[in-house]
Amino acid sequence: MPDASDAVSAVDVSVAASVPASAGAVGYAVAKKGPVARGLGVNRAGLDANGFTGSVGETLAVPNGDGVAVAVGIGDADDVDAAALRIAAAAFARAASKHRALATNLADVGGVAAAVAGQAVAEGVLLASYRYVGLKNDDKAGSRLADLTLVAGPKRRSAVGDGAARGQVIATAAALARELANIPPTHLNAKDIADRAVSIGADTGLTVEVFNADDLEQLGCGGILGVNRGSTEPPRMVKITYSPRRPNGHLILVGKGVMYDSGGISLKPSDAMHQVMKMDMSGAAAVLSTMSALPALRGRTKVTGYLMCTDNMPSGSALKLGDVLTMRNGKTVEIHNTDAEGRLVLADGLSLAVEQEPDAIVDIATLTGSALGALGPEVAALLGSNQSFIDQVKASGDAVDEPLWQMPLERGRYRKMLDSVVADMRNIGGPFAGAITASIFLSEFTGDVPWAHLDIAGPMKVDADRGIYAKGATGFGTRTLIELATNFTPPSSAS
């Protein structure tokens, strides 16, 4: 199958002093007030006559010889920031989607640092241009974008170029996370994603270790093995390590990789959500994609990623309600719902992470419908054990416009909901506070290490093109994790 993330990385992104003759579509930044670029071919009165107000992300296409000029709204000139430029760039890309070569002056907007602007505009155009092709017999299904030129003045040109290069690396990583989550489950099982990780490691210099069922048995990873019981596809745990010279800390990322989640014996209803359970490995996809970008971005933090990958299927050998599993850290768990499987595979990964004594751990998972119910489809839930580290994760999400909302862990109030008569704990609490009780469950495997949990069940997909997202998987969390990993500061364990 063609890989649309390769198409993102293959776009020729450059910076120039003027619009190249090859550009079929040119985007001009237009604020709500102030001068309008002459190259647009329409003055302010003409824009007003066509109902164009200059709001962020608003576009108006103006035929221009063999191509098109596009007015791209950036809002109030004094309020423009990276998020506004990213949205505006995405809107331009959609308005110019029929053209192979694009140019824009969006990165030359004053008030936003040149490198920041270059990164935001590159991300916006590239991510909005992403199209999953997969198994379609349509050679027009993919993105047409081949060249992107950012036009900038002499004082900003070099920094815009640096930012654009970084933006392309990050956009490629986010596109990879989307691609993996969009692939049909029969074409991407646990072994397949492990093979993909090995290939990425060979290309980038990352260290990749793959653990099969026998290895996991030796490690005592009862959670992932228990979930895998009902599947004909064997599990894989993948450990990926990025090790810069003289690292300033050690961060571990743990991703839920349930390649397809039927619910197991606690079978999901046959509805629209069940149909997209191929995306239940979006957390592992985000971790793998994040790791793929770190060598090119030259982060100073050592980062280890764990992909905890298996199907969750019903069969005669499947995990049963009432079964008790023993996790990597020795804790026993009574199963009260086999559809609460993500926390079981994460428990083993978190246990292994703690043993490395890192400075902090983040896990990312499409974990609970409760998070979707509480926060909707655009905001991810954030919980954890260390406030300074939670604040750092939250700031990373804010920086890349991936909204995170902190929810309370409330161990003192709700831990008792996980009490079991026959084991140390059970794998679900009750009908309420599901995102919180799931996080409390995970906290039992994080020891004293500063830890944060991202529940991305809500924003894992979009049902229509919106902003930088194309219909399907969003790759949400990838850009947050990259931001966190490349700007990581070890938190105090006492915070």
PLY file of the C-alpha trace (Angstrom):
ply
format ascii 1.0
element vertex 495
property float x
property float y
property float z
element edge 494
property int vertex1
property int vertex2
end_header
0.00 0.00 0.00
1.24 3.55 -0.68
2.16 5.49 2.44
0.80 9.03 2.57
3.33 9.98 5.27
6.06 9.39 2.68
4.30 11.91 0.46
4.51 14.49 3.26
8.24 13.97 3.71
8.77 14.10 -0.07
7.32 17.61 -0.51
10.05 20.06 -1.54
9.80 22.82 1.10
11.89 25.91 0.39
12.17 29.58 1.29
12.51 32.37 -1.28
12.51 36.12 -1.59
9.66 36.13 -4.09
6.96 33.89 -5.51
8.45 31.39 -7.98
6.99 31.25 -11.48
6.16 27.58 -10.95
3.64 28.28 -8.18
0.12 27.42 -9.31
-1.48 28.89 -6.20
-0.21 31.71 -4.01
-1.56 32.45 -0.55
-1.46 36.01 0.75
-1.94 36.79 4.43
-4.77 39.27 4.97
-5.61 40.73 8.37
-9.00 42.09 9.33
-7.64 45.63 8.87
-4.66 47.15 7.11
-3.03 46.92 3.69
-3.64 44.11 1.22
-0.79 42.60 -0.79
-0.74 43.90 -4.36
-0.07 40.41 -5.70
-3.52 39.31 -4.61
-5.06 41.39 -7.38
-7.97 42.55 -5.21
-8.06 45.55 -2.86
-9.82 45.81 0.49
-13.03 47.07 -1.11
-13.06 44.09 -3.45
-12.57 41.70 -0.54
-15.38 43.39 1.35
-17.64 43.10 -1.68
-17.06 39.34 -1.70
-17.81 38.97 2.00
-14.20 38.32 3.00
-13.56 39.62 6.53
-10.04 38.37 7.26
-11.02 36.02 10.08
-8.50 33.32 10.89
-8.69 30.54 8.32
-11.07 32.35 5.97
-10.11 32.11 2.29
-11.10 33.72 -0.99
-9.72 32.39 -4.29
-9.01 34.92 -7.05
-8.27 33.56 -10.58
-4.90 34.80 -11.70
-3.76 33.82 -15.20
-3.01 30.09 -15.21
-3.22 29.84 -11.43
-4.97 31.33 -8.48
-4.24 33.87 -5.76
-5.80 33.12 -2.40
-6.61 35.66 0.29
-5.97 33.91 3.61
-7.41 35.44 6.77
-5.12 35.80 9.80
-7.49 37.74 12.08
-6.41 40.80 14.04
-2.81 41.62 13.14
-1.90 42.25 16.77
-3.18 38.85 17.91
-1.57 36.55 15.35
0.26 33.60 16.89
1.58 30.22 15.79
-1.82 28.56 16.17
-3.47 31.18 13.94
-0.78 30.77 11.29
-1.12 26.98 11.38
-4.91 27.24 10.90
-4.50 29.82 8.13
-1.90 27.69 6.35
-4.18 24.65 6.54
-7.05 26.65 5.07
-4.81 27.82 2.22
-3.77 24.25 1.49
-7.40 23.16 1.21
-8.30 26.11 -1.03
-5.35 25.24 -3.29
-5.62 21.46 -3.15
-5.78 21.05 -6.94
-2.32 22.56 -7.40
1.05 20.81 -7.14
3.16 23.89 -6.38
2.14 26.37 -3.68
3.69 29.55 -2.34
2.68 31.81 0.53
3.87 34.78 2.55
2.15 33.58 5.73
5.50 32.89 7.46
6.52 36.52 6.90
3.77 37.91 9.12
5.19 40.23 11.75
4.68 39.58 15.45
5.52 35.88 15.27
9.16 34.82 15.52
10.44 33.73 12.12
11.37 30.16 13.08
8.06 29.68 14.87
6.16 31.04 11.89
8.05 28.84 9.44
7.31 25.75 11.50
3.62 26.56 11.95
3.01 27.31 8.27
4.85 24.20 7.08
2.90 22.05 9.54
-0.40 23.62 8.55
0.05 23.14 4.81
1.54 19.66 5.00
-0.90 18.22 7.52
-3.97 19.66 5.80
-2.72 18.19 2.51
-2.41 14.67 3.95
-4.78 12.16 2.36
-4.97 8.48 3.21
-4.84 6.42 0.02
-4.63 2.88 1.35
-6.43 0.36 -0.83
-8.23 2.82 -3.14
-8.00 2.17 -6.88
-7.94 5.90 -7.51
-4.70 7.56 -8.55
-6.22 10.93 -7.68
-7.03 10.02 -4.07
-3.74 11.24 -2.61
-2.38 14.72 -2.10
-1.16 16.56 -5.20
1.23 18.77 -3.25
4.84 18.50 -4.45
6.39 21.93 -3.79
5.85 24.50 -1.05
7.63 27.85 -1.08
7.56 30.15 1.94
8.18 33.73 0.84
10.02 35.83 3.42
12.07 39.00 3.71
15.86 38.91 4.02
15.95 39.33 7.79
13.58 36.42 8.40
14.47 34.09 5.56
17.08 31.91 7.28
15.07 31.42 10.47
11.88 30.72 8.49
13.78 28.01 6.64
14.98 26.44 9.88
11.46 26.46 11.25
10.00 25.03 8.07
12.50 22.15 8.13
11.49 21.35 11.69
7.83 21.66 10.74
8.21 19.14 7.93
9.83 16.60 10.28
7.00 17.01 12.77
4.29 16.94 10.10
5.79 13.74 8.68
5.70 12.16 12.14
2.07 13.20 12.72
1.17 11.90 9.25
2.82 8.58 10.08
0.69 8.30 13.23
-2.42 8.96 11.12
-1.33 6.48 8.49
-0.78 3.66 10.96
-4.14 4.25 12.64
-5.98 4.43 9.31
-4.67 1.10 8.00
-7.27 -1.72 8.07
-6.58 -4.21 10.87
-5.95 -7.15 8.54
-3.10 -5.15 7.01
-1.48 -4.01 10.27
-1.15 -6.45 13.16
1.26 -6.41 16.10
4.02 -8.08 14.10
3.56 -5.60 11.26
3.95 -2.53 13.46
7.00 -4.11 15.10
8.51 -4.65 11.66
7.75 -1.02 10.83
9.56 0.07 14.01
12.60 -2.01 13.08
12.66 -0.38 9.64
12.39 3.10 11.15
15.18 2.27 13.56
17.45 1.18 10.70
16.72 4.43 8.82
17.17 6.80 11.76
19.71 5.16 14.08
17.21 4.43 16.84
17.78 1.28 18.89
14.82 -1.08 18.48
14.16 -4.27 20.43
11.20 -6.55 19.70
9.75 -8.97 22.26
7.55 -11.88 21.18
5.13 -13.97 23.25
7.88 -16.18 24.68
9.90 -13.11 25.68
6.86 -11.56 27.32
6.22 -14.79 29.22
9.79 -14.71 30.53
9.31 -11.08 31.57
6.10 -11.90 33.43
3.98 -9.52 31.37
0.64 -11.08 32.27
-1.43 -8.12 31.15
-0.56 -8.09 27.47
-0.47 -11.89 27.33
-3.90 -12.11 28.95
-5.43 -9.70 26.45
-3.82 -11.61 23.59
-5.30 -14.99 24.59
-8.26 -14.79 22.24
-6.32 -13.68 19.17
-4.75 -15.76 16.42
-2.21 -12.95 15.95
0.73 -13.07 18.40
1.56 -10.02 20.54
4.61 -7.82 20.27
6.22 -5.41 22.66
8.59 -2.97 21.01
11.19 -0.97 22.92
12.68 1.97 21.06
15.52 4.08 22.44
16.89 7.47 21.39
20.19 8.14 23.15
21.88 11.50 22.51
25.32 12.24 23.88
25.29 13.72 27.39
21.48 13.59 27.79
19.81 16.08 30.11
17.33 13.53 31.42
15.43 10.36 30.61
11.78 10.36 29.52
9.79 7.20 28.82
6.72 7.03 26.58
4.34 4.07 26.77
1.74 3.62 24.03
-1.36 1.45 23.99
-1.22 -0.65 20.85
-4.44 -2.64 20.71
-4.36 -3.26 16.98
-8.04 -4.16 16.91
-10.35 -4.07 19.90
-13.48 -6.20 19.63
-14.00 -5.94 23.38
-13.16 -9.63 23.81
-15.79 -11.65 25.66
-17.30 -8.30 26.72
-18.07 -7.77 23.03
-18.60 -4.22 21.84
-21.92 -3.42 20.12
-21.77 -3.33 16.33
-21.86 0.42 15.93
-19.82 3.22 14.42
-17.31 3.20 17.29
-16.69 -0.52 16.89
-15.92 0.05 13.22
-13.02 2.40 14.06
-11.45 0.13 16.67
-8.59 -0.37 14.25
-7.56 3.01 15.72
-7.25 1.61 19.25
-3.51 1.50 18.63
-3.32 5.28 18.18
-1.28 5.64 21.37
1.39 3.25 20.13
1.30 4.99 16.73
1.93 8.34 18.43
4.87 6.94 20.39
6.47 5.29 17.35
5.98 8.44 15.27
7.41 10.63 18.01
10.48 8.41 18.28
10.94 8.52 14.49
11.32 12.33 14.60
13.76 12.70 17.50
17.03 11.94 15.68
16.34 14.61 13.03
15.29 17.13 15.69
18.43 16.39 17.76
16.72 16.46 21.13
18.96 16.48 24.19
16.82 14.11 26.28
17.17 10.34 26.26
13.77 8.97 25.29
12.57 5.39 25.48
9.33 4.31 23.86
7.31 1.17 24.57
4.71 -0.06 22.10
2.37 -2.57 23.77
0.75 -4.31 20.82
-1.91 -7.02 20.59
-5.43 -7.65 19.33
-8.32 -8.07 21.78
-10.53 -10.79 20.30
-13.24 -13.23 21.47
-12.61 -16.95 21.05
-12.58 -20.19 23.00
-9.21 -19.23 24.49
-10.07 -15.61 25.27
-9.71 -13.94 28.64
-12.80 -14.55 30.79
-14.56 -12.45 33.38
-13.34 -13.58 36.77
-9.86 -14.53 35.52
-6.93 -13.17 37.51
-3.78 -11.92 35.77
-0.38 -11.27 37.32
1.30 -8.15 35.99
5.00 -7.49 35.45
5.32 -5.80 38.84
3.66 -8.75 40.60
0.27 -7.17 41.25
-2.75 -9.38 40.60
-5.79 -8.13 38.70
-9.26 -9.67 38.58
-10.99 -9.18 35.24
-14.48 -7.70 35.50
-14.66 -6.48 31.90
-12.50 -7.72 29.02
-13.17 -4.48 27.15
-11.10 -2.65 29.79
-8.02 -4.15 28.16
-5.90 -1.09 27.38
-4.97 -0.57 31.01
-3.83 -4.20 31.21
-1.31 -3.88 28.40
-0.17 -0.47 29.67
0.35 -1.88 33.17
3.15 -4.13 31.92
4.75 -1.31 29.95
4.58 1.08 32.89
6.07 -1.54 35.19
9.01 -2.04 32.87
9.42 1.72 32.52
9.63 2.20 36.30
12.42 -0.37 36.51
14.61 1.91 34.39
14.32 4.70 36.98
13.59 7.46 34.45
12.96 11.08 35.30
9.34 10.85 34.11
6.87 8.62 32.27
3.99 9.48 29.94
1.49 6.94 28.70
-0.85 7.68 25.83
-3.93 5.67 24.99
-7.39 5.65 23.47
-8.47 4.41 26.87
-12.00 5.29 27.90
-15.35 6.35 26.51
-15.63 8.29 29.74
-12.99 10.77 28.57
-14.87 11.24 25.29
-18.13 11.72 27.18
-16.61 14.27 29.53
-14.50 16.32 27.13
-15.90 15.63 23.67
-14.05 14.86 20.45
-11.52 17.71 20.47
-9.92 17.63 23.92
-7.85 14.87 25.53
-7.89 14.04 29.23
-4.69 14.55 31.25
-4.10 13.00 34.67
-1.03 12.14 36.67
0.91 11.95 39.88
3.23 14.96 39.71
1.82 18.44 39.20
4.97 20.06 37.83
5.25 17.33 35.22
1.53 17.52 34.41
2.02 21.26 33.87
4.92 20.52 31.53
2.81 18.10 29.48
-0.08 20.57 29.42
2.24 23.35 28.22
3.50 21.08 25.44
-0.06 20.50 24.26
-0.82 24.22 24.41
2.31 25.00 22.36
1.18 22.81 19.46
-2.56 23.48 19.80
-3.47 19.96 20.93
-5.81 20.79 23.83
-5.42 18.81 27.06
-7.64 19.15 30.12
-6.41 18.05 33.52
-8.81 15.83 35.43
-8.34 14.93 39.12
-6.75 11.59 39.98
-8.66 11.36 43.31
-7.03 8.17 44.58
-8.23 8.89 48.11
-11.86 8.95 47.06
-12.04 6.38 44.27
-9.30 3.78 44.74
-11.71 1.63 46.73
-13.82 1.21 43.59
-11.06 -1.06 42.28
-11.02 -3.34 45.33
-11.31 -7.08 44.59
-12.18 -10.00 46.84
-9.76 -12.40 45.14
-6.91 -10.19 43.84
-5.02 -6.99 44.56
-7.43 -5.05 42.38
-9.97 -5.39 39.59
-9.65 -3.85 36.16
-12.72 -1.58 36.29
-14.34 0.58 38.92
-18.02 1.26 38.39
-20.37 3.09 36.04
-19.04 6.54 36.97
-15.71 8.41 36.74
-14.35 5.85 34.27
-11.45 8.00 33.04
-10.40 8.63 36.65
-10.65 5.05 37.87
-8.75 3.86 34.79
-6.00 6.34 35.64
-5.98 5.21 39.26
-5.50 1.67 37.98
-2.51 2.79 35.91
-1.03 4.68 38.86
-0.61 1.36 40.65
2.17 0.57 38.17
4.08 3.86 38.15
5.77 3.70 41.55
7.28 7.00 42.68
8.24 8.13 39.18
6.59 11.36 38.00
3.90 10.19 35.60
1.26 11.61 33.30
-1.51 9.86 31.41
-3.08 11.06 28.15
-6.48 9.63 27.27
-6.96 10.48 23.59
-10.16 8.50 23.00
-12.02 11.68 22.03
-9.68 13.32 19.51
-8.32 10.11 17.93
-10.35 10.78 14.76
-12.40 13.35 12.90
-15.44 12.61 10.74
-14.73 15.34 8.20
-11.82 17.53 7.12
-11.21 20.17 9.76
-8.25 22.51 10.23
-5.03 20.54 9.94
-6.93 17.23 10.12
-8.12 15.07 7.25
-11.09 12.75 7.70
-10.00 9.68 9.65
-7.28 9.27 12.25
-5.76 12.50 13.58
-2.40 11.39 14.99
-3.37 13.45 18.05
-0.69 13.48 20.74
2.26 13.04 18.41
3.11 16.73 18.20
2.57 17.11 21.96
4.99 14.28 22.71
7.58 15.69 20.29
7.30 19.10 21.94
7.63 17.50 25.37
10.56 15.28 24.43
12.55 18.06 22.73
12.02 20.56 25.57
11.96 18.16 28.54
13.01 19.28 32.00
13.26 16.55 34.66
10.60 17.34 37.29
11.19 17.13 41.00
9.86 13.84 42.33
8.40 15.74 45.29
6.20 17.99 43.14
0 1
1 2
2 3
3 4
4 5
5 6
6 7
7 8
8 9
9 10
10 11
11 12
12 13
13 14
14 15
15 16
16 17
17 18
18 19
19 20
20 21
21 22
22 23
23 24
24 25
25 26
26 27
27 28
28 29
29 30
30 31
31 32
32 33
33 34
34 35
35 36
36 37
37 38
38 39
39 40
40 41
41 42
42 43
43 44
44 45
45 46
46 47
47 48
48 49
49 50
50 51
51 52
52 53
53 54
54 55
55 56
56 57
57 58
58 59
59 60
60 61
61 62
62 63
63 64
64 65
65 66
66 67
67 68
68 69
69 70
70 71
71 72
72 73
73 74
74 75
75 76
76 77
77 78
78 79
79 80
80 81
81 82
82 83
83 84
84 85
85 86
86 87
87 88
88 89
89 90
90 91
91 92
92 93
93 94
94 95
95 96
96 97
97 98
98 99
99 100
100 101
101 102
102 103
103 104
104 105
105 106
106 107
107 108
108 109
109 110
110 111
111 112
112 113
113 114
114 115
115 116
116 117
117 118
118 119
119 120
120 121
121 122
122 123
123 124
124 125
125 126
126 127
127 128
128 129
129 130
130 131
131 132
132 133
133 134
134 135
135 136
136 137
137 138
138 139
139 140
140 141
141 142
142 143
143 144
144 145
145 146
146 147
147 148
148 149
149 150
150 151
151 152
152 153
153 154
154 155
155 156
156 157
157 158
158 159
159 160
160 161
161 162
162 163
163 164
164 165
165 166
166 167
167 168
168 169
169 170
170 171
171 172
172 173
173 174
174 175
175 176
176 177
177 178
178 179
179 180
180 181
181 182
182 183
183 184
184 185
185 186
186 187
187 188
188 189
189 190
190 191
191 192
192 193
193 194
194 195
195 196
196 197
197 198
198 199
199 200
200 201
201 202
202 203
203 204
204 205
205 206
206 207
207 208
208 209
209 210
210 211
211 212
212 213
213 214
214 215
215 216
216 217
217 218
218 219
219 220
220 221
221 222
222 223
223 224
224 225
225 226
226 227
227 228
228 229
229 230
230 231
231 232
232 233
233 234
234 235
235 236
236 237
237 238
238 239
239 240
240 241
241 242
242 243
243 244
244 245
245 246
246 247
247 248
248 249
249 250
250 251
251 252
252 253
253 254
254 255
255 256
256 257
257 258
258 259
259 260
260 261
261 262
262 263
263 264
264 265
265 266
266 267
267 268
268 269
269 270
270 271
271 272
272 273
273 274
274 275
275 276
276 277
277 278
278 279
279 280
280 281
281 282
282 283
283 284
284 285
285 286
286 287
287 288
288 289
289 290
290 291
291 292
292 293
293 294
294 295
295 296
296 297
297 298
298 299
299 300
300 301
301 302
302 303
303 304
304 305
305 306
306 307
307 308
308 309
309 310
310 311
311 312
312 313
313 314
314 315
315 316
316 317
317 318
318 319
319 320
320 321
321 322
322 323
323 324
324 325
325 326
326 327
327 328
328 329
329 330
330 331
331 332
332 333
333 334
334 335
335 336
336 337
337 338
338 339
339 340
340 341
341 342
342 343
343 344
344 345
345 346
346 347
347 348
348 349
349 350
350 351
351 352
352 353
353 354
354 355
355 356
356 357
357 358
358 359
359 360
360 361
361 362
362 363
363 364
364 365
365 366
366 367
367 368
368 369
369 370
370 371
371 372
372 373
373 374
374 375
375 376
376 377
377 378
378 379
379 380
380 381
381 382
382 383
383 384
384 385
385 386
386 387
387 388
388 389
389 390
390 391
391 392
392 393
393 394
394 395
395 396
396 397
397 398
398 399
399 400
400 401
401 402
402 403
403 404
404 405
405 406
406 407
407 408
408 409
409 410
410 411
411 412
412 413
413 414
414 415
415 416
416 417
417 418
418 419
419 420
420 421
421 422
422 423
423 424
424 425
425 426
426 427
427 428
428 429
429 430
430 431
431 432
432 433
433 434
434 435
435 436
436 437
437 438
438 439
439 440
440 441
441 442
442 443
443 444
444 445
445 446
446 447
447 448
448 449
449 450
450 451
451 452
452 453
453 454
454 455
455 456
456 457
457 458
458 459
459 460
460 461
461 462
462 463
463 464
464 465
465 466
466 467
467 468
468 469
469 470
470 471
471 472
472 473
473 474
474 475
475 476
476 477
477 478
478 479
479 480
480 481
481 482
482 483
483 484
484 485
485 486
486 487
487 488
488 489
489 490
490 491
491 492
492 493
493 494
